């Protein structure tokens, strides 16, 4: 989120032509907000934290709407436009980038993660993967690797959210004559706690949350919990409440282990469920994060609780960290023989494809 806030400040100071035509919050809106309300979007207390910025703007919007002064009531529209611009920026960053122009490096990391997860013993219960990210890297990785998963949606042409699907299992028939069945190996339960860039809400039917596979109108509000101070309140509504219920159900199970990667313990509503798990003697927490990250991680580390493990450290090269996702995937997760063969074949095909493209470009 810090890098996202830094990029927003860079775009905030640029003209639309310098942003490739994309307009989120223009300098004129920023100046008008400062002139009329005295709020500076580049002030030290908000420029490095989009959530803090949204908190200031939402409070300002409520104040302006409640004010009896006409000049303040008119400013509410401006504040509302700036809030919408920040949401548009967050959505833009989740749906565009090198990955949307053919760069497969991030999806490849996710594929390795799920392929390693599939090496678990078939006798174990299917793992649950929870994420607060909005992007589609997880889904694309599992689809391309042929890994079966349940994300809470059912249907084919119209896929709609139905929490009952989390209670279902996928099985294969072993013997037609005796009707023997066994759970499919590598199956994953997948929950997006803060929504997704391809979820939209329709006011019809028993299950109004729909998963779209076609490009959505950028002006249409997604089913996403944006970085605002009302995140905890938003999580009480459907479909979030259903997924948080599943998260809590898995955390408080006997002998459950929660492995945390890429999460900074910055969301109070997520932390509350993790803390509920720590109230149980059989719970284990393995966090890939520097314990000096923030006050919450420092407090957890200071407990000296043997059930809480922190894994972190610097890699051999500059910028590498043992607790970063690529470090975990490439150096800590197991790799099966079949997975190594698949990765070798995929690497060879990518090399041949790159050479073919270079040849075609040279001929052109």
C-alpha positions as CSV (number, residue, x, y, z in Angstrom):
1,X,0.0,0.0,0.0
2,X,2.9,2.4,0.6
3,X,4.1,2.0,-3.0
4,X,0.6,2.5,-4.2
5,X,0.3,5.7,-2.3
6,X,3.7,6.9,-3.7
7,X,2.5,6.3,-7.2
8,X,-0.7,8.1,-6.6
9,X,1.2,11.2,-5.5
10,X,3.3,11.0,-8.6
11,X,0.1,10.9,-10.8
12,X,-1.5,13.6,-8.7
13,X,1.2,16.1,-9.6
14,X,1.1,15.2,-13.4
15,X,-1.2,16.4,-16.1
16,X,-3.5,13.9,-17.8
17,X,-1.4,13.9,-20.9
18,X,1.6,12.7,-18.8
19,X,-0.5,9.8,-17.4
20,X,-1.3,8.3,-20.8
21,X,-4.7,10.0,-20.7
22,X,-5.8,8.4,-17.5
23,X,-7.4,10.9,-15.0
24,X,-8.0,10.0,-11.4
25,X,-7.6,13.2,-9.4
26,X,-6.4,16.1,-11.4
27,X,-4.2,19.0,-10.0
28,X,-7.2,21.4,-10.4
29,X,-9.3,19.2,-8.1
30,X,-6.5,19.0,-5.5
31,X,-6.0,22.8,-5.5
32,X,-9.8,23.4,-5.2
33,X,-10.0,21.0,-2.3
34,X,-7.2,22.9,-0.6
35,X,-8.6,26.3,-1.3
36,X,-12.2,25.5,-0.1
37,X,-11.5,23.1,2.8
38,X,-7.8,23.5,3.6
39,X,-7.2,19.8,2.9
40,X,-3.9,19.1,1.2
41,X,-3.7,15.6,-0.4
42,X,0.1,15.8,-0.3
43,X,0.4,16.6,3.4
44,X,2.8,14.4,5.3
45,X,0.0,12.7,7.4
46,X,-1.9,11.4,4.3
47,X,0.5,11.2,1.3
48,X,2.0,7.9,2.4
49,X,-1.3,6.2,3.3
50,X,-4.3,5.9,1.0
51,X,-6.4,4.6,3.8
52,X,-5.7,7.7,6.0
53,X,-6.4,9.9,3.0
54,X,-9.7,8.2,2.4
55,X,-10.6,8.6,6.1
56,X,-10.0,12.4,5.9
57,X,-12.0,12.7,2.7
58,X,-15.0,10.6,3.9
59,X,-15.2,12.7,7.1
60,X,-15.0,15.9,5.1
61,X,-17.8,14.6,2.8
62,X,-20.1,13.8,5.7
63,X,-19.3,17.3,7.2
64,X,-20.1,19.1,4.0
65,X,-23.3,17.2,3.4
66,X,-24.5,17.9,7.0
67,X,-23.6,21.6,6.8
68,X,-26.3,24.2,6.4
69,X,-23.9,26.5,4.6
70,X,-24.5,26.5,0.8
71,X,-20.9,26.9,0.0
72,X,-19.9,23.8,1.9
73,X,-22.8,21.7,0.6
74,X,-21.6,22.4,-2.9
75,X,-18.1,21.2,-2.0
76,X,-19.5,17.8,-1.1
77,X,-19.7,17.0,-4.8
78,X,-16.0,17.8,-5.3
79,X,-15.0,15.6,-2.4
80,X,-17.2,12.8,-3.7
81,X,-15.5,13.0,-7.1
82,X,-12.0,12.8,-5.5
83,X,-13.1,9.7,-3.5
84,X,-14.3,8.1,-6.7
85,X,-11.0,9.0,-8.4
86,X,-9.0,7.3,-5.7
87,X,-11.2,4.1,-6.0
88,X,-10.7,4.2,-9.8
89,X,-6.9,4.5,-9.3
90,X,-6.9,1.4,-7.0
91,X,-9.0,-0.6,-9.5
92,X,-6.8,0.6,-12.4
93,X,-3.6,-0.7,-10.6
94,X,-5.3,-4.0,-10.0
95,X,-6.2,-4.6,-13.6
96,X,-3.4,-3.0,-15.6
97,X,0.4,-3.4,-15.7
98,X,3.0,-5.6,-17.3
99,X,0.9,-8.7,-16.5
100,X,-1.9,-7.3,-18.7
101,X,0.5,-6.9,-21.6
102,X,1.9,-10.4,-21.8
103,X,4.3,-10.5,-18.8
104,X,3.7,-13.9,-17.2
105,X,6.3,-13.6,-14.4
106,X,3.8,-13.0,-11.6
107,X,1.3,-15.7,-12.7
108,X,4.3,-18.1,-13.0
109,X,5.1,-17.5,-9.3
110,X,1.5,-18.2,-8.3
111,X,1.5,-21.3,-10.4
112,X,4.5,-22.6,-8.6
113,X,2.8,-21.9,-5.3
114,X,-0.3,-23.9,-6.1
115,X,1.7,-26.7,-7.8
116,X,3.7,-27.0,-4.5
117,X,0.5,-26.9,-2.5
118,X,-0.8,-29.8,-4.6
119,X,2.0,-32.0,-3.4
120,X,0.3,-32.4,0.0
121,X,-0.8,-35.9,0.9
122,X,-4.2,-36.9,-0.5
123,X,-5.2,-38.0,3.0
124,X,-5.2,-34.4,4.3
125,X,-8.2,-32.2,4.1
126,X,-8.2,-29.7,1.2
127,X,-6.3,-26.5,2.2
128,X,-8.1,-23.1,2.5
129,X,-6.5,-20.1,0.9
130,X,-7.7,-16.6,2.0
131,X,-6.6,-13.4,0.4
132,X,-7.4,-9.7,0.8
133,X,-6.2,-9.0,-2.7
134,X,-8.6,-8.0,-5.5
135,X,-6.5,-9.2,-8.5
136,X,-7.0,-12.5,-10.5
137,X,-3.5,-14.0,-10.2
138,X,-4.7,-16.8,-8.0
139,X,-7.5,-17.8,-10.3
140,X,-5.4,-17.6,-13.4
141,X,-2.6,-19.7,-11.8
142,X,-5.0,-22.5,-10.7
143,X,-6.8,-22.5,-14.1
144,X,-3.6,-22.7,-16.1
145,X,-2.2,-25.5,-13.8
146,X,-5.4,-27.5,-14.0
147,X,-5.9,-27.3,-10.2
148,X,-9.6,-27.8,-9.1
149,X,-10.8,-25.2,-6.7
150,X,-14.0,-23.7,-5.1
151,X,-14.2,-19.9,-4.8
152,X,-17.8,-19.8,-3.5
153,X,-19.4,-19.3,-7.0
154,X,-21.6,-21.8,-8.8
155,X,-22.9,-22.0,-12.3
156,X,-21.4,-21.8,-15.8
157,X,-22.8,-19.1,-18.0
158,X,-23.9,-17.0,-15.0
159,X,-21.6,-17.7,-12.0
160,X,-23.1,-16.4,-8.8
161,X,-21.9,-16.4,-5.2
162,X,-23.5,-19.2,-3.2
163,X,-21.7,-19.9,0.2
164,X,-23.2,-23.4,0.2
165,X,-20.6,-24.5,-2.4
166,X,-17.9,-24.3,0.3
167,X,-19.6,-27.3,1.9
168,X,-19.3,-29.4,-1.3
169,X,-16.4,-31.7,-2.2
170,X,-15.0,-32.8,-5.6
171,X,-14.7,-36.6,-6.0
172,X,-13.6,-39.0,-8.7
173,X,-15.0,-42.5,-9.3
174,X,-12.5,-45.2,-8.7
175,X,-14.5,-48.3,-9.6
176,X,-17.7,-48.1,-11.6
177,X,-19.0,-51.5,-10.5
178,X,-18.7,-50.9,-6.8
179,X,-19.3,-47.2,-6.9
180,X,-16.1,-46.4,-5.0
181,X,-15.2,-42.7,-4.8
182,X,-12.3,-40.7,-3.6
183,X,-11.7,-37.0,-3.1
184,X,-9.8,-35.4,-6.0
185,X,-6.2,-34.6,-5.0
186,X,-5.0,-31.0,-5.0
187,X,-8.4,-29.5,-4.5
188,X,-8.3,-25.9,-2.9
189,X,-10.9,-23.8,-1.2
190,X,-10.3,-20.2,-2.1
191,X,-11.8,-17.0,-0.5
192,X,-11.3,-13.4,-1.5
193,X,-12.1,-11.6,1.8
194,X,-12.2,-8.1,0.3
195,X,-13.9,-8.9,-3.0
196,X,-12.6,-9.0,-6.6
197,X,-12.1,-6.9,-9.7
198,X,-14.4,-9.2,-11.6
199,X,-17.3,-9.3,-9.1
200,X,-20.4,-7.2,-9.7
201,X,-23.8,-6.9,-8.0
202,X,-27.1,-7.2,-9.8
203,X,-30.4,-6.5,-8.1
204,X,-32.1,-9.7,-9.1
205,X,-32.2,-13.3,-8.1
206,X,-31.5,-15.0,-4.8
207,X,-27.7,-14.6,-5.3
208,X,-27.0,-11.1,-6.6
209,X,-23.2,-11.3,-6.7
210,X,-22.0,-12.3,-10.1
211,X,-18.6,-13.3,-11.4
212,X,-17.9,-11.8,-14.8
213,X,-15.5,-13.2,-17.4
214,X,-15.9,-10.3,-19.8
215,X,-14.4,-6.8,-19.3
216,X,-16.5,-4.7,-16.9
217,X,-17.4,-1.0,-17.4
218,X,-14.8,1.0,-15.3
219,X,-17.6,3.3,-14.2
220,X,-19.5,0.4,-12.6
221,X,-18.7,0.0,-8.9
222,X,-17.1,-3.4,-8.1
223,X,-17.9,-5.7,-5.2
224,X,-14.7,-4.7,-3.4
225,X,-13.8,-3.4,0.0
226,X,-11.6,-0.4,-0.7
227,X,-8.9,0.9,1.7
228,X,-11.2,3.0,3.9
229,X,-11.7,3.2,7.6
230,X,-15.1,1.5,7.1
231,X,-13.5,-1.8,6.0
232,X,-14.6,-3.6,9.2
233,X,-18.2,-2.4,8.8
234,X,-18.2,-3.4,5.1
235,X,-17.1,-6.9,6.0
236,X,-20.3,-7.5,7.8
237,X,-22.3,-7.5,4.6
238,X,-22.7,-10.3,2.0
239,X,-20.7,-11.8,0.4
240,X,-17.9,-10.7,2.8
241,X,-19.7,-11.9,5.9
242,X,-20.0,-15.4,4.5
243,X,-16.3,-15.6,3.6
244,X,-15.2,-14.2,7.0
245,X,-17.4,-16.8,8.6
246,X,-15.5,-19.5,6.7
247,X,-12.2,-17.8,7.7
248,X,-13.2,-17.9,11.4
249,X,-14.5,-21.5,11.1
250,X,-11.1,-22.7,9.8
251,X,-9.0,-20.6,12.2
252,X,-10.8,-21.8,15.4
253,X,-10.7,-25.5,14.4
254,X,-8.7,-27.8,16.7
255,X,-5.0,-28.0,15.7
256,X,-5.4,-25.5,12.9
257,X,-2.3,-23.8,11.4
258,X,-2.5,-20.4,9.8
259,X,0.4,-19.4,7.5
260,X,0.5,-15.7,6.7
261,X,2.3,-14.4,3.6
262,X,2.2,-10.8,2.4
263,X,-0.2,-9.6,5.1
264,X,1.0,-6.8,7.4
265,X,-1.6,-7.2,10.1
266,X,-3.1,-3.8,9.1
267,X,-6.7,-4.8,9.0
268,X,-8.4,-4.9,12.4
269,X,-11.3,-7.2,11.3
270,X,-8.8,-9.8,10.0
271,X,-6.6,-9.5,13.1
272,X,-9.6,-10.1,15.4
273,X,-10.2,-13.5,13.9
274,X,-6.4,-14.4,14.1
275,X,-6.5,-13.3,17.8
276,X,-9.5,-15.6,18.4
277,X,-7.3,-18.4,17.1
278,X,-4.5,-17.5,19.5
279,X,-7.0,-18.0,22.4
280,X,-7.0,-21.7,21.6
281,X,-4.1,-23.9,22.8
282,X,-3.9,-26.0,19.7
283,X,-3.6,-23.0,17.2
284,X,-0.4,-22.2,15.4
285,X,0.5,-19.0,13.5
286,X,3.4,-19.0,11.0
287,X,4.0,-15.4,9.8
288,X,6.4,-14.6,6.9
289,X,7.0,-11.1,8.0
290,X,9.6,-9.0,9.8
291,X,8.4,-8.8,13.4
292,X,9.5,-5.1,13.4
293,X,7.1,-4.3,10.7
294,X,4.6,-2.5,12.9
295,X,3.2,-2.3,16.4
296,X,1.0,-5.4,16.0
297,X,3.8,-7.6,14.9
298,X,6.1,-6.3,17.6
299,X,3.5,-7.1,20.2
300,X,3.0,-10.6,18.9
301,X,6.8,-11.1,18.8
302,X,7.1,-9.8,22.4
303,X,4.7,-12.4,23.7
304,X,7.3,-15.1,23.4
305,X,4.5,-17.5,22.5
306,X,6.0,-20.8,21.1
307,X,2.8,-21.1,19.0
308,X,3.8,-18.0,17.0
309,X,6.6,-18.3,14.5
310,X,8.1,-15.4,12.5
311,X,10.1,-16.1,9.4
312,X,12.1,-13.3,7.8
313,X,15.6,-12.2,6.6
314,X,17.6,-10.9,3.7
315,X,18.5,-12.9,0.6
316,X,21.8,-13.2,-1.2
317,X,21.0,-10.4,-3.6
318,X,19.9,-6.8,-2.9
319,X,16.1,-6.5,-2.6
320,X,15.6,-10.2,-1.9
321,X,13.8,-11.2,1.3
322,X,13.1,-14.6,2.8
323,X,9.6,-13.5,3.7
324,X,8.7,-12.2,0.2
325,X,6.4,-14.3,-1.9
326,X,9.0,-15.1,-4.6
327,X,11.5,-16.2,-1.9
328,X,8.9,-18.5,-0.2
329,X,7.8,-20.0,-3.5
330,X,11.3,-20.5,-5.0
331,X,13.3,-21.6,-1.9
332,X,11.0,-22.8,0.8
333,X,8.1,-24.7,-0.7
334,X,8.5,-28.3,-1.8
335,X,8.9,-29.3,-5.5
336,X,7.7,-32.6,-6.8
337,X,9.4,-34.5,-9.7
338,X,6.4,-33.9,-11.9
339,X,6.5,-30.2,-11.1
340,X,10.2,-29.9,-12.0
341,X,9.5,-31.6,-15.4
342,X,6.5,-29.3,-16.1
343,X,8.6,-26.2,-15.2
344,X,11.4,-27.4,-17.5
345,X,9.0,-28.0,-20.4
346,X,7.3,-24.6,-19.8
347,X,10.7,-22.8,-19.7
348,X,11.8,-24.5,-23.0
349,X,8.5,-23.5,-24.7
350,X,8.8,-19.9,-23.5
351,X,12.4,-19.7,-24.8
352,X,11.3,-21.1,-28.2
353,X,8.4,-18.7,-28.4
354,X,10.7,-15.7,-27.5
355,X,13.1,-16.8,-30.3
356,X,10.3,-17.1,-32.8
357,X,9.0,-13.6,-31.9
358,X,12.5,-12.2,-32.2
359,X,12.8,-13.8,-35.6
360,X,9.4,-12.4,-36.8
361,X,10.3,-8.9,-35.5
362,X,13.6,-9.1,-37.4
363,X,12.0,-10.1,-40.6
364,X,9.5,-7.3,-40.2
